[in-house]
Amino acid sequence: EDAPGYAVGHDAYQYFERAIGRPANWAVRDASGLEPAPGDVSPLRDAVLAGEVRCLLLDAETDPAWAETLG
């Protein structure tokens, strides 16, 4: 069985993902940088609640309030 994954604030962690040899399972924002719609976040929230995502990496550009909406 795979270990729980992690999510990132936006799809810009390719160097980090390569360094640890494990891609992020989810991104709150995609490469366009647009705010996600509730329907975009709902599957991520379901994955968090199911224990499939255990860590959310945020940076200065990502509103930390996202962490509260996910769990």
C-alpha positions in Angstrom: 0.0 0.0 0.0 1.2 3.5 -0.8 2.1 5.9 2.0 -0.2 9.0 2.4 0.6 11.7 0.0 1.0 15.5 0.2 -0.5 18.5 -1.4 1.1 21.8 -2.4 -0.3 25.4 -2.6 0.4 25.6 -6.3 1.9 23.5 -9.1 5.4 24.9 -8.9 7.3 22.4 -6.7 8.9 20.3 -9.5 12.4 20.7 -8.2 11.4 19.7 -4.7 9.4 16.7 -6.0 12.4 15.5 -8.0 14.8 16.0 -5.1 12.6 13.7 -2.8 11.6 11.4 -5.6 7.9 11.8 -5.0 5.5 14.0 -6.8 2.8 15.9 -5.0 -0.6 14.2 -5.1 -2.6 17.5 -5.3 -2.2 21.2 -5.9 -4.6 23.8 -4.5 -3.9 26.0 -7.5 -2.8 24.8 -10.9 -0.1 26.3 -13.0 -2.4 29.1 -14.2 -2.4 30.6 -10.7 -6.1 31.2 -10.7 -8.1 30.6 -7.5 -9.7 27.2 -7.6 -13.5 26.8 -7.5 -15.1 24.9 -4.7 -15.6 21.9 -7.1 -11.8 21.9 -7.6 -11.1 21.7 -3.9 -13.7 19.2 -3.0 -11.8 16.1 -4.2 -8.7 17.3 -2.3 -10.7 17.8 0.9 -12.2 14.3 0.5 -8.6 12.9 0.1 -7.5 14.7 3.3 -10.5 13.4 5.3 -9.8 9.9 4.0 -6.2 10.1 5.2 -4.8 10.0 1.6 -3.1 13.4 2.0 -1.3 14.0 5.3 0.7 17.2 4.5 0.0 20.5 2.9 3.0 22.6 1.8 2.2 26.3 1.6 4.3 29.2 0.5 4.0 33.0 1.0 1.8 33.2 -2.1 -0.8 30.7 -0.8 -3.4 31.8 1.7 -3.0 29.6 4.8 -6.8 29.6 5.2 -6.8 26.8 2.6 -5.5 24.5 5.3 -8.6 25.2 7.4 -11.0 24.4 4.6 -9.4 21.1 3.9 -9.9 19.4 7.2 
